[in-house]
Amino acid sequence: MLTAPRSLDAGLGLCPSAPHRALLGLLRVALDGPGEGPDSAALVADLRASSPETIVQLAFDASLHVVLASAFDRDPALRSAVPRDLIVFSQEMRAANLRRNQEIHAQLLEIGVAFAQAGLRGVALKGAAELLCPVYPDPGLRFLSDIDILLPADDVTRASQCLLDIGAVPDPEAQAELIGHHHEAPLGRPDWPVAVELHRAVGHGPAAARLLPPADLLGAAVATAETGLSVPAPAHRLAHAVLHAQYHGPCQRCRLLSPRDAMEFHVLSLGCAAREAEAARVRFAVGPDRIAWDALDAGAAGPWAILELALGRRGGVPPPQENTRVATWGRWVWP
């Protein structure tokens, strides 16, 4: 269960842009519920001062367009601050994402059956794990761009052949580029909503091998009702969210955190038992690894303080000077 709302005092006030503050305020409400007093009044003021087109564009850029409807549902008072068209748009985006996630879930079931028939068992990662073992408070909040499945390195070739046998085809350009990579080239099929990446590790470089060895994750994986597929143990799922946040495209370009990654950490950490969250944290206890954890951890900066730095900052644009301290926490710190 998610805990009570956190204060926004540490973060949103630093952001000079009303539309950015409005979107992050909506994200906070969608995840944590309505704010109170000044927080709620500030969000209403920011919504009224922002064009709906700008809010929508920022939401799409951050893959948060599917989150908006939940905010207006959880705090109906916010609806009076925006045009009705924005409410309808947000509802349509959530409904479309729910349908899409159902189609992806069906795709996962088909893949699991193929694996089981071949004597394989894969571990669904990230968004795929969410579809099989939900943690988010609203099933429409998580947007998936692909399916990631971890397997023992010796099983990846057989698993790839399983998918080829049911009609999947690899991306030939990616196939050439990803030789020696931690996952195979994406495999797609015309009737599948997303491509599939088969992983032999959870990330590239020494940090992934040190912080979350495949053997650890595979050995502790939790079976699901779907044959052929498991999900990571809660501590590993949370640790992977921190690790993956360091590889996200926007982070590599501007060395700041993605708000979608920060949302993932927020939800998974609150959905973990205390012992699981601590087990994830201790993997990041030393040196720059700790910086990566603290960049997302509410105990260090507050998730909303980090989020406002990530929205709208592309192409290496530096953050305002007053945000330097938080930006340092949020740097992409691993090779």
ABEGO torsion letter per residue (X at the ends): XBBBBBBAAAAAAABABAAAAAAAAAAAAAAAEBBBEAAAAAAAAAAAABBAAAAAAAAAAAGAAAAAAAAAAABAAAAAABBAAAAAAAAAAAAAAAAAAAAAAAAAAAAAAAAAAAGBBBBBBEAAAAAABBABABAAABBBABBBBBBBAAAAAAAAAAAAAAGBBBBAAAAAAABGBABBBBBBBAABABBBBBBABABBEAAAAAABBAAAAAAABBBBABBGBBBBBAAAAAAAAAAAAAABAAAAAAGBBBAAAAAAAAAAAAABBAAAAAAAAAAAABEAAAAAAAAABAAAAEAAAAAAAABGBBGGBBBBAAAAAAAAAABBABX
